[in-house]
Amino acid sequence: MKWGDLISSAASNLTRRKVRTLLTSVGVVVGILTIVTMVSLGIGVRVEINKQFEAIGLERVFVTPPEGQQNFFTQFGRPERTKVITPADITRWQSLPDVAPNGVQADIDVSFGVGSGVEIGDHSAGVGLTGKANFQAPFQVAPTALAGTIDIPPAGGSAVLYTGALKNLKLTVDDVKPLIGQTFNIILRNPQGPTKSFPFVLQGISSDTRQRVELALPDRIKLKSWWLNEPDLINKVGYDNVQVRAKDVASAATVVTEIKAEGYDVQSLETILTLADQVFAVINIMLSSVGGLALLVASLGIVNTMIMSIYERTREIGTLKAIGASRGDIRLMFMLEAGMIGVIGGITGLLGGFVLGKILNRVIQYYIDSRHLPIRGSFFVVTPTLALAAVAFAMLVGIVAGLYPANRAAKLDPLLALRHE
């Protein structure tokens, strides 16, 4: 039998029992749809994360001072640092050959543990103090100025209010707009009793929804020095974190090694991205296993359908053998039929998974927009490789499921088959 004869015979039998073929392929459709949807989610999220990290710059390295072990005396606060980051360290790191010009930025955190508040006219409320972000986190949209400007002079003396702080003050942007350029007070309240007011010029209002006031680095050093009663804060306590920008991604690994050798805690975006890829690989395997179980059930349905087909076509098989069809021809014809069921289910499941992904993308984006979250992206991505792999896998499942029925059909005795009623 020629290939054309085998294919036409297999296709003819499938169209002869349309409802049964459809019901059998439904199991394959469900399995492939599940696999395509789950894996496309993993691919989409990984692609978006890669885009975000690459846009931020994989050459960035983050350094923090090492801390001692948590104990009874430090359980309600941060443990003491075993090594501080001083201005001398900043100067040394800037001179490293793999660091970009002006690529070292030190920062001071004023945590919520510092009792701080803001006072504007008759309104006062507790807020946090922060600096301008040197690092744009993945998926986040940069804040914009709602009034004035949000670019604080490096020398200090000015401040930017976030909309979350205005909410605490029970004020609106329109209430505060006329006060741009005027002075307001930031108040620190020490648990031991002392309270001190620090005047600042209101520079602008940011769309950032956090309940914070943004200050320049010198101002945060001044406020934290007063809070800790440590005039020489930078040399005694040191910087809280440092961002080092290498010349390129390849140089970032060298910078990480050099700074780690000095005893500091170092992280790079490339390391984080590699870890994220490993996590997504495990998640993809777990998600794909769900579709694999559905395909296992579908393969049993294919076996059942093919065995029923053999019973119905026993006389036909006997006739084919009587006129010269070999065992291999019979076996191949039934395996082609099972493979066609797999292909039909695979293509249908692939299209279903693609459409479902598009719908879920819109649903997720609608939810994100309704929550005003700063996230954008396509989270279900069907790549050509995934599409080909899904259809090929479905065909393979069909062929493997058809092996036993095909062998059974091939072994039928032609005389007994012709006498079958």
C-alpha positions as CSV (number, residue, x, y, z in Angstrom):
1,M,0.0,0.0,0.0
2,K,1.3,3.5,-0.9
3,W,1.4,6.3,1.6
4,G,-1.5,8.0,-0.2
5,D,-3.6,4.9,0.2
6,L,-2.8,4.6,3.9
7,I,-3.5,8.3,4.7
8,S,-6.8,8.3,2.7
9,S,-7.9,5.1,4.3
10,A,-7.2,6.4,7.8
11,A,-8.8,9.8,7.1
12,S,-11.9,8.1,5.6
13,N,-12.4,6.0,8.7
14,L,-12.1,9.1,10.9
15,T,-14.8,11.0,8.9
16,R,-17.0,7.8,8.9
17,R,-17.4,8.1,12.7
18,K,-17.4,11.9,13.2
19,V,-19.0,12.1,16.6
20,R,-16.7,9.3,18.0
21,T,-13.6,11.0,16.5
22,L,-14.7,14.3,18.0
23,L,-15.3,12.9,21.5
24,T,-12.0,11.1,21.4
25,S,-10.0,14.2,20.4
26,V,-11.7,16.2,23.1
27,G,-9.4,14.6,25.7
28,V,-6.3,15.6,23.6
29,V,-7.7,19.1,23.2
30,V,-8.1,19.6,27.0
31,G,-4.6,18.3,27.6
32,I,-2.9,20.4,25.0
33,L,-5.0,23.5,25.9
34,T,-3.9,23.1,29.5
35,I,-0.2,22.6,28.6
36,V,-0.2,25.6,26.1
37,T,-2.0,27.9,28.6
38,M,0.2,27.0,31.5
39,V,3.5,27.0,29.7
40,S,2.7,30.2,27.8
41,L,2.0,31.9,31.2
42,G,5.5,30.8,32.4
43,I,7.1,32.0,29.1
44,G,5.2,35.3,29.1
45,V,6.1,36.2,32.7
46,R,9.7,35.2,32.1
47,V,9.9,37.3,28.9
48,E,8.4,40.3,30.8
49,I,10.8,40.0,33.7
50,N,13.7,39.7,31.3
51,K,12.6,42.8,29.5
52,Q,12.2,44.7,32.8
53,F,15.6,43.7,34.1
54,E,17.4,44.4,30.8
55,A,15.7,47.8,30.7
56,I,16.9,48.6,34.2
57,G,20.4,47.4,33.4
58,L,21.9,44.0,34.3
59,E,25.2,45.7,35.0
60,R,23.9,47.1,38.3
61,V,25.3,45.7,41.6
62,F,23.8,46.3,45.0
63,V,26.0,46.4,48.1
64,T,24.8,46.3,51.8
65,P,26.7,46.2,55.0
66,P,26.9,42.7,56.7
67,E,25.0,42.4,60.0
68,G,25.5,40.3,63.1
69,Q,23.1,37.5,64.2
70,Q,19.7,38.4,65.6
71,N,19.6,37.9,69.4
72,F,17.4,38.9,72.4
73,F,18.7,42.4,72.4
74,T,18.2,43.0,68.6
75,Q,15.0,41.1,68.1
76,F,12.9,44.3,67.9
77,G,15.4,46.2,65.7
78,R,18.2,45.6,63.2
79,P,21.3,43.8,64.5
80,E,24.5,45.7,64.7
81,R,26.6,45.9,61.6
82,T,29.8,43.9,61.6
83,K,31.3,46.1,58.8
84,V,30.2,49.6,57.8
85,I,30.3,51.3,54.4
86,T,32.2,54.6,54.7
87,P,33.0,57.4,52.2
88,A,36.5,55.8,51.8
89,D,34.8,52.6,50.5
90,I,32.8,54.7,48.0
91,T,35.9,56.4,46.7
92,R,37.7,53.0,46.4
93,W,34.9,51.3,44.5
94,Q,34.6,54.2,42.1
95,S,38.3,53.8,41.2
96,L,37.8,50.1,40.2
97,P,38.6,49.6,36.5
98,D,35.3,47.7,35.9
99,V,33.1,50.5,37.4
100,A,31.4,53.0,35.1
101,P,32.3,56.8,35.6
102,N,30.2,58.2,38.5
103,G,28.7,54.7,38.8
104,V,28.7,54.5,42.6
105,Q,25.7,55.9,44.5
106,A,25.4,55.6,48.2
107,D,22.2,56.0,50.2
108,I,20.8,56.3,53.7
109,D,17.5,54.7,54.7
110,V,15.2,56.4,57.2
111,S,13.0,53.5,58.2
112,F,9.5,53.7,59.6
113,G,11.0,52.9,63.0
114,V,12.0,56.6,63.0
115,G,9.0,58.5,64.4
116,S,8.5,61.2,61.8
117,G,5.6,63.4,60.8
118,V,4.8,66.3,58.6
119,E,3.0,69.5,59.6
120,I,1.4,71.8,57.0
121,G,-0.7,74.6,58.5
122,D,-3.2,73.1,60.9
123,H,-2.8,69.6,59.4
124,S,-0.3,67.1,60.7
125,A,0.2,63.3,60.3
126,G,2.7,60.6,60.5
127,V,4.7,59.8,57.4
128,G,7.8,58.0,56.3
129,L,11.0,59.6,55.0
130,T,12.6,58.4,51.8
131,G,15.1,59.4,49.1
132,K,14.8,59.5,45.3
133,A,14.9,55.9,44.0
134,N,18.2,55.1,42.3
135,F,16.6,51.9,41.0
136,Q,13.3,51.4,39.2
137,A,11.8,48.1,40.3
138,P,10.5,45.8,37.5
139,F,7.0,46.5,36.2
140,Q,6.8,49.8,38.1
141,V,5.9,53.0,36.3
142,A,8.0,56.0,37.2
143,P,6.1,58.6,39.3
144,T,5.2,62.0,37.7
145,A,4.8,65.5,39.1
146,L,1.3,66.5,40.0
147,A,2.4,70.0,41.0
148,G,5.8,71.8,41.1
149,T,8.7,69.6,40.3
150,I,9.9,66.3,41.8
151,D,13.6,66.8,41.1
152,I,15.1,67.7,44.5
153,P,18.4,69.7,44.4
154,P,21.2,67.4,45.7
155,A,22.3,70.0,48.2
156,G,19.0,69.5,50.2
157,G,16.7,71.9,51.9
158,S,13.7,71.0,49.7
159,A,11.1,68.1,49.9
160,V,8.5,66.4,47.7
161,L,5.2,65.2,49.1
162,Y,3.8,61.9,47.9
163,T,0.0,61.6,47.4
164,G,-0.1,58.9,50.1
165,A,1.2,61.5,52.6
166,L,-1.5,64.0,51.4
167,K,-4.1,61.4,52.2
168,N,-2.8,61.0,55.7
169,L,-3.0,64.8,56.1
170,K,-6.5,64.8,54.7
171,L,-5.5,67.2,52.0
172,T,-5.9,67.1,48.2
173,V,-3.4,68.1,45.5
174,D,-5.4,71.3,44.9
175,D,-5.2,72.2,48.6
176,V,-1.4,72.0,48.6
177,K,-0.7,73.5,45.1
178,P,-0.7,77.1,46.4
179,L,2.0,76.1,49.0
180,I,4.6,75.1,46.4
181,G,7.8,77.1,47.2
182,Q,6.7,77.8,50.8
183,T,8.1,76.3,54.0
184,F,6.6,73.4,56.0
185,N,7.9,71.3,58.9
186,I,9.0,67.7,59.3
187,I,8.9,66.6,62.9
188,L,10.9,63.9,64.5
189,R,9.7,62.5,67.8
190,N,12.2,60.4,69.7
191,P,10.7,57.7,72.0
192,Q,12.9,59.1,74.9
193,G,10.9,62.4,74.7
194,P,12.7,65.0,72.6
195,T,10.9,66.4,69.6
196,K,12.4,68.6,66.9
197,S,11.1,70.4,63.8
198,F,13.1,70.6,60.6
199,P,11.9,73.3,58.0
200,F,11.8,72.4,54.3
201,V,10.7,74.1,51.2
202,L,7.9,72.3,49.4
203,Q,9.3,71.5,46.0
204,G,6.4,69.6,44.5
205,I,3.8,66.7,44.7
206,S,4.6,63.3,43.3
207,S,2.0,60.7,42.0
208,D,3.7,58.1,44.2
209,T,1.0,56.6,46.4
210,R,3.3,55.7,49.3
211,Q,2.8,57.6,52.6
212,R,6.2,59.3,52.4
213,V,8.1,62.6,52.0
214,E,11.1,62.6,49.7
215,L,14.3,64.3,50.9
216,A,17.8,64.7,49.5
217,L,20.6,62.6,50.9
218,P,22.2,65.3,53.1
219,D,18.9,66.0,54.7
220,R,18.2,62.4,55.5
221,I,21.7,62.1,57.0
222,K,21.0,65.2,59.2
223,L,17.6,63.8,60.4
224,K,18.9,60.3,61.1
225,S,22.0,61.7,62.9
226,W,19.7,63.6,65.2
227,W,17.5,60.6,65.8
228,L,20.4,58.3,66.6
229,N,22.2,61.0,68.4
230,E,25.2,60.3,66.3
231,P,26.8,63.4,64.8
232,D,29.4,61.4,62.8
233,L,26.7,59.1,61.3
234,I,28.5,58.2,58.0
235,N,31.8,57.2,59.6
236,K,30.3,55.4,62.6
237,V,27.1,53.8,61.2
238,G,27.9,54.0,57.5
239,Y,25.7,54.0,54.4
240,D,22.7,51.7,54.4
241,N,23.1,50.6,50.8
242,V,25.2,51.4,47.7
243,Q,24.4,50.9,44.0
244,V,27.4,50.2,41.8
245,R,27.0,50.4,38.0
246,A,29.6,48.3,36.1
247,K,30.8,49.2,32.6
248,D,28.9,46.3,31.1
249,V,27.2,43.1,32.1
250,A,30.4,41.1,31.8
251,S,32.2,43.5,34.1
252,A,29.4,43.2,36.7
253,A,30.5,39.7,37.7
254,T,34.0,40.9,38.4
255,V,32.7,43.8,40.5
256,V,30.6,41.4,42.5
257,T,33.6,39.2,43.2
258,E,35.9,42.2,44.2
259,I,33.4,43.8,46.6
260,K,32.4,40.4,48.1
261,A,36.1,39.7,48.8
262,E,36.0,42.8,51.1
263,G,33.3,41.2,53.3
264,Y,30.2,43.0,52.1
265,D,26.9,41.6,51.0
266,V,26.5,41.9,47.3
267,Q,23.7,41.1,44.8
268,S,23.5,41.6,41.1
269,L,20.4,41.7,38.8
270,E,21.9,39.0,36.6
271,T,22.1,36.7,39.7
272,I,18.5,37.5,40.6
273,L,17.4,36.9,36.9
274,T,19.2,33.6,36.8
275,L,17.4,32.5,40.0
276,A,14.1,33.7,38.6
277,D,14.7,31.6,35.4
278,Q,15.4,28.5,37.6
279,V,12.2,29.1,39.5
280,F,10.1,29.5,36.4
281,A,11.6,26.3,34.9
282,V,10.4,24.3,37.9
283,I,7.0,26.1,37.8
284,N,6.7,25.2,34.0
285,I,7.4,21.6,34.7
286,M,4.8,21.5,37.5
287,L,2.2,23.3,35.4
288,S,2.9,21.1,32.3
289,S,2.4,18.0,34.4
290,V,-1.3,19.0,34.9
291,G,-1.8,18.9,31.1
292,G,0.3,15.7,31.0
293,L,-2.3,13.9,33.2
294,A,-5.1,15.1,31.0
295,L,-3.2,13.7,27.9
296,L,-2.7,10.4,29.8
297,V,-6.5,10.1,30.2
298,A,-6.9,11.1,26.5
299,S,-4.5,8.4,25.4
300,L,-6.7,5.8,27.1
301,G,-9.6,7.2,25.1
302,I,-7.6,6.8,21.9
303,V,-6.8,3.2,22.7
304,N,-10.5,2.4,23.4
305,T,-11.6,4.1,20.1
306,M,-9.0,2.3,18.0
307,I,-9.9,-1.1,19.5
308,M,-13.6,-0.4,18.8
309,S,-12.5,0.5,15.2
310,I,-10.7,-2.9,14.8
311,Y,-13.9,-4.8,15.9
312,E,-15.9,-2.8,13.4
313,R,-13.4,-3.2,10.5
314,T,-12.3,-6.8,11.1
315,R,-13.7,-7.9,7.7
316,E,-12.1,-4.9,6.0
317,I,-8.7,-5.9,7.6
318,G,-9.2,-9.4,6.4
319,T,-10.0,-8.3,2.8
320,L,-6.9,-6.0,2.7
321,K,-4.7,-8.9,3.9
322,A,-6.3,-11.2,1.4
323,I,-5.4,-8.9,-1.5
324,G,-1.8,-8.5,-0.4
325,A,-1.6,-5.9,2.4
326,S,1.2,-6.7,4.8
327,R,1.2,-6.6,8.5
328,G,3.2,-3.4,8.3
329,D,0.6,-1.7,6.1
330,I,-2.2,-2.6,8.5
331,R,-0.2,-1.5,11.5
332,L,0.9,1.8,9.8
333,M,-2.7,2.6,8.7
334,F,-4.0,2.3,12.3
335,M,-1.1,4.3,13.7
336,L,-1.7,7.0,11.2
337,E,-5.4,7.1,12.2
338,A,-4.4,7.5,15.9
339,G,-1.8,10.1,15.0
340,M,-4.4,12.1,13.1
341,I,-6.7,12.1,16.2
342,G,-3.7,13.5,18.1
343,V,-3.0,16.1,15.5
344,I,-6.6,17.3,15.3
345,G,-6.7,17.5,19.1
346,G,-3.3,19.2,19.2
347,I,-4.2,21.9,16.7
348,T,-7.5,22.6,18.3
349,G,-6.0,22.7,21.8
350,L,-3.2,25.0,20.5
351,L,-5.8,27.4,19.1
352,G,-7.9,27.2,22.2
353,G,-4.9,27.9,24.4
354,F,-3.8,30.8,22.3
355,V,-7.3,32.4,22.4
356,L,-7.7,31.6,26.2
357,G,-4.3,33.3,26.8
358,K,-5.5,36.5,24.9
359,I,-8.7,36.6,27.0
360,L,-6.8,36.1,30.2
361,N,-4.3,38.8,29.3
362,R,-7.2,41.3,28.9
363,V,-8.8,40.1,32.2
364,I,-5.5,40.4,34.1
365,Q,-4.8,43.9,32.6
366,Y,-8.3,45.0,33.5
367,Y,-7.8,43.9,37.1
368,I,-4.4,45.6,37.2
369,D,-5.9,48.8,35.9
370,S,-8.8,48.7,38.3
371,R,-6.4,48.3,41.2
372,H,-4.2,51.1,39.8
373,L,-1.1,48.9,39.9
374,P,1.9,50.1,37.9
375,I,2.2,46.9,35.9
376,R,2.1,46.4,32.1
377,G,2.9,43.5,30.0
378,S,1.6,40.4,28.1
379,F,1.6,37.4,30.5
380,F,0.6,34.6,28.1
381,V,3.0,34.2,25.1
382,V,2.7,31.3,22.7
383,T,6.0,31.0,20.8
384,P,6.5,29.2,17.5
385,T,8.6,26.6,19.4
386,L,5.8,26.0,21.9
387,A,3.2,25.7,19.1
388,L,5.2,23.1,17.1
389,A,6.1,21.2,20.3
390,A,2.4,21.1,21.4
391,V,1.2,19.7,18.1
392,A,4.1,17.3,17.8
393,F,3.6,16.0,21.4
394,A,-0.1,15.5,20.7
395,M,0.7,13.5,17.6
396,L,3.2,11.5,19.5
397,V,0.6,10.7,22.2
398,G,-1.8,9.6,19.5
399,I,0.7,7.3,17.8
400,V,1.9,5.8,21.1
401,A,-1.7,5.2,22.2
402,G,-2.4,3.5,18.8
403,L,0.6,1.1,19.0
404,Y,-1.3,-1.6,20.9
405,P,-4.4,-1.5,18.7
406,A,-2.3,-1.3,15.5
407,N,-0.3,-4.4,16.5
408,R,-3.5,-6.2,17.4
409,A,-5.0,-5.4,14.0
410,A,-1.8,-6.4,12.2
411,K,-1.8,-9.8,13.8
412,L,-5.4,-10.7,12.7
413,D,-5.6,-13.9,10.7
414,P,-7.1,-13.0,7.3
415,L,-9.3,-16.2,7.1
416,L,-10.8,-15.6,10.6
417,A,-11.2,-11.9,9.8
418,L,-13.2,-12.6,6.6
419,R,-15.5,-15.0,8.6
420,H,-16.1,-12.4,11.3
421,E,-19.7,-11.3,11.7
